[in-house]
Amino acid sequence: MDWLQAIVLGLVQGLTEFLPISSSAHLRVVSTLGWGTDAGASFTAVTQLGTELAVLIFYAKQIGTLVGAWFKGIFDAAARRTDEYRMAWYVIIGSAPIAVIGVVFKDEIRSTFRNLWITATVMIVFAVVLAVADELGKQVRTKLTMRDSVTMGLAQAMAVVPGVSRSGGTLTAGLFLGLERKAATDYSFLLALPSVFGAGIFSIPDVMDKTGPGPHASTAQMIVATVIAFAVGYATISWLLRYVGKHTYSVFVWYRIVLGVLLMVLLATNAIPAT
């Protein structure tokens, strides 16, 4: 991997991680179009450490409150009746499905699921699902329930397939469940922390392995790409929270459809390889 690729992919990760357009799909497509080779699932997982650090800092006060409430609830029955204690458990429980799927389908995530025909198809399919949810969702609730956490956690698990979008899946599920856009977005950000940090740390040895296939990033390149992803991701969080308070997700729906169709055209004409 050269320095330009590392920098570009860091920017792409930061720009797309929190938008419902699939950061893994964009890293996959940009790598193939720009350098003719896939940067790999491990590179994606490690650069996500930067964007999740942005979440950690942006929501530091709320995360501190949730962690404190969870530990307090271990010893104090009254604390277990608070919204903060319940939310902490919702984040933990909602993170479980993607962790299990990530372990069970580790090999498929790094090979089969990265086929660009699959990416293009799910980009379009889940764009339509998001549009339906955005149109029909009642958006009347701001507080989550255990059912919400489980459902949105299962939706997040589908994001092991590039093109689904982790944030897109959780936001879509949240809208179908009747949550307001901002409430669904906030929980989506928090829900990603345990699983994405775990996947990123777990993938560091793989992305540094010089014996496997694909481009190999040096330690310095990974650090720079991750720092860039952090800085751009922090700005993206701030922008998205303001945006969803006043707009629908239609711009992302149309973007996903256009990109999916374009990918299919490029694949059908053999302009880019599917694998």
C-alpha positions in Angstrom: 0.0 0.0 0.0 1.3 3.5 -0.9 0.9 6.6 1.2 -1.7 8.1 -1.1 -3.9 5.1 -0.8 -3.6 5.1 3.0 -4.6 8.8 3.2 -7.5 8.5 0.7 -8.9 5.5 2.5 -8.6 7.2 5.8 -10.6 10.1 4.4 -13.2 7.8 2.9 -13.6 5.9 6.2 -14.1 9.1 8.1 -16.6 10.5 5.7 -18.8 7.4 5.3 -18.7 5.5 8.6 -21.6 7.3 10.2 -23.7 7.9 7.0 -26.1 5.2 6.0 -24.2 4.5 2.8 -21.7 1.8 4.0 -18.1 2.7 4.7 -16.9 -0.8 4.0 -18.5 -0.7 0.6 -16.8 2.6 -0.2 -13.4 1.4 1.0 -13.9 -1.7 -1.2 -14.9 0.3 -4.3 -12.4 3.1 -3.9 -9.6 0.6 -3.4 -10.6 -1.3 -6.6 -11.2 1.8 -8.8 -8.1 3.6 -7.6 -5.5 0.9 -7.1 -7.0 -2.2 -8.7 -7.0 -4.2 -5.5 -9.1 -4.6 -2.4 -7.6 -3.1 0.8 -9.3 -5.8 2.7 -11.7 -6.2 5.6 -8.9 -6.0 8.2 -7.8 -2.6 7.0 -11.4 -1.4 7.2 -11.8 -2.8 10.7 -8.6 -1.1 11.9 -9.4 2.4 10.4 -12.8 2.1 12.1 -10.9 2.5 15.4 -10.4 6.1 14.4 -14.0 6.8 13.7 -15.1 5.0 16.9 -12.6 7.1 18.9 -14.5 10.1 17.5 -17.7 8.7 18.9 -16.0 8.1 22.2 -14.9 11.7 22.5 -18.1 13.2 21.0 -20.3 11.3 23.4 -17.8 11.2 26.3 -20.1 12.7 28.9 -23.0 10.4 28.0 -20.8 7.3 27.8 -19.3 8.2 31.2 -22.7 8.4 32.7 -23.8 5.1 31.2 -20.6 3.3 32.4 -21.0 4.8 35.9 -24.6 3.8 36.1 -23.8 0.3 35.0 -21.2 -0.3 37.6 -23.3 1.4 40.3 -26.2 -0.9 39.3 -24.2 -4.0 40.1 -24.3 -3.1 43.8 -27.3 -0.7 44.1 -30.9 -1.9 43.3 -32.1 1.6 43.0 -29.6 2.4 40.3 -30.8 -0.6 38.3 -34.2 1.3 37.8 -32.6 4.3 36.1 -32.8 5.0 32.3 -29.0 5.2 32.2 -28.5 1.7 33.7 -31.0 0.2 31.2 -29.4 2.1 28.3 -26.0 0.7 29.2 -27.4 -2.8 29.0 -29.1 -2.0 25.7 -25.7 -1.1 24.2 -24.1 -4.3 25.6 -27.0 -6.6 24.4 -27.4 -4.9 21.1 -23.7 -5.4 20.4 -23.8 -9.2 20.9 -25.3 -10.2 17.5 -22.6 -8.7 15.3 -19.9 -10.0 17.6 -21.2 -13.6 17.2 -21.7 -13.2 13.4 -18.2 -11.7 13.1 -16.6 -14.8 14.7 -18.8 -17.4 13.0 -18.4 -15.9 9.5 -14.9 -14.5 9.8 -13.6 -16.2 6.6 -16.7 -15.2 4.6 -16.5 -11.6 5.7 -12.9 -11.4 4.3 -13.7 -13.2 1.0 -17.2 -14.2 -0.2 -19.1 -11.2 1.2 -16.7 -8.7 -0.5 -17.8 -9.7 -4.0 -18.8 -6.4 -5.7 -22.0 -7.9 -7.2 -23.2 -8.6 -3.7 -22.2 -5.1 -2.6 -24.0 -3.4 -5.5 -27.1 -5.5 -4.9 -27.4 -4.8 -1.2 -26.7 -1.1 -1.8 -29.9 -0.9 -3.8 -32.0 -3.3 -1.8 -31.3 -1.6 1.5 -31.7 1.9 0.0 -35.3 0.9 -0.8 -35.8 -0.5 2.8 -34.4 2.7 4.3 -36.7 4.8 2.1 -39.8 2.8 3.3 -38.7 3.1 6.9 -38.1 6.8 6.6 -41.6 7.2 5.0 -43.6 4.9 7.2 -41.8 5.2 10.5 -44.0 7.0 13.1 -41.0 8.6 14.8 -42.8 9.2 18.0 -40.4 7.7 20.6 -37.1 8.9 22.1 -36.6 6.2 24.7 -35.4 2.8 23.8 -36.7 -0.6 25.0 -35.1 -4.0 25.2 -36.9 -5.0 22.0 -35.4 -2.0 20.3 -31.9 -2.9 21.3 -32.2 -6.5 20.2 -33.8 -5.6 16.9 -31.3 -2.8 16.1 -28.5 -5.1 17.2 -29.6 -7.8 14.7 -29.8 -5.1 12.0 -26.3 -4.0 12.8 -25.1 -7.6 12.4 -26.1 -7.5 8.7 -23.4 -4.9 8.1 -20.8 -7.7 7.9 -21.8 -7.6 4.2 -20.3 -4.5 2.5 -23.1 -2.4 1.2 -25.6 -3.0 4.0 -24.2 -0.2 6.2 -23.9 -0.6 9.9 -25.4 2.8 10.6 -28.0 2.3 7.8 -29.2 -1.0 9.2 -29.6 0.3 12.7 -31.2 3.5 11.6 -33.7 1.7 9.4 -34.6 -0.7 12.2 -35.0 2.3 14.6 -37.3 4.1 12.2 -39.5 1.0 11.7 -39.7 0.7 15.5 -41.1 4.3 15.8 -38.0 6.0 17.1 -37.2 9.6 16.2 -34.3 10.0 13.8 -32.0 11.6 16.3 -32.8 9.0 19.0 -32.1 6.2 16.5 -28.9 8.0 15.3 -27.6 8.5 18.9 -28.1 4.8 19.7 -26.6 3.7 16.4 -23.4 5.5 17.3 -23.2 4.1 20.8 -24.1 0.6 19.6 -21.1 0.5 17.4 -18.5 1.1 20.1 -18.0 -2.4 21.6 -18.2 -4.3 18.4 -16.1 -2.0 16.2 -13.4 -1.5 18.8 -13.3 -5.3 19.3 -13.1 -6.0 15.5 -10.5 -3.3 15.0 -8.1 -4.5 17.7 -8.6 -8.1 16.7 -7.7 -7.2 13.1 -4.5 -5.3 13.7 -2.2 -8.4 13.4 -4.0 -9.4 10.1 -3.5 -6.0 8.5 0.2 -6.0 9.4 0.7 -9.5 8.1 3.0 -9.3 5.1 2.4 -12.9 4.0 -1.3 -12.7 3.1 -2.9 -11.4 -0.2 -3.6 -7.8 -1.0 -1.9 -4.5 -0.2 0.0 -4.3 3.1 0.0 -1.2 5.2 2.9 -0.2 7.3 2.5 0.7 10.9 2.9 4.4 10.1 0.4 4.2 7.2 -2.2 2.6 9.5 -1.7 5.2 12.2 -2.0 8.1 9.7 -5.1 6.5 8.0 -6.7 6.0 11.5 -6.0 9.5 12.6 -7.5 11.0 9.5 -10.5 8.8 9.9 -10.9 10.1 13.5 -10.7 13.8 12.5 -13.0 13.5 9.5 -15.4 11.2 11.4 -15.7 13.6 14.3 -16.8 16.4 11.9 -19.2 14.0 10.2 -20.9 13.1 13.4 -21.5 16.8 14.2 -22.9 17.4 10.7 -25.1 14.4 10.6 -26.8 15.1 14.0 -27.8 18.5 12.8 -28.9 17.2 9.4 -31.2 14.5 10.6 -33.0 16.9 12.9 -34.3 18.8 9.9 -34.2 16.4 6.9 -35.2 12.9 5.8 -32.7 10.3 4.6 -33.8 10.6 1.0 -30.5 12.0 -0.2 -28.7 8.9 1.1 -31.3 6.6 -0.5 -30.8 8.1 -3.9 -27.0 8.1 -3.5 -27.0 4.4 -2.6 -29.2 3.5 -5.6 -27.1 5.5 -8.1 -23.9 4.0 -6.7 -25.3 0.5 -6.8 -26.5 0.8 -10.4 -23.1 2.3 -11.4 -21.3 -0.6 -9.9 -23.5 -3.1 -11.7 -22.7 -1.3 -15.0 -19.0 -1.4 -14.3 -19.2 -5.0 -13.4 -21.3 -6.0 -16.3 -18.9 -4.4 -18.7 -15.9 -5.9 -17.0 -14.5 -2.4 -16.2 -13.8 -3.6 -12.7 -13.4 -7.1 -11.2 -16.0 -8.5 -8.9 -13.5 -10.1 -6.5 
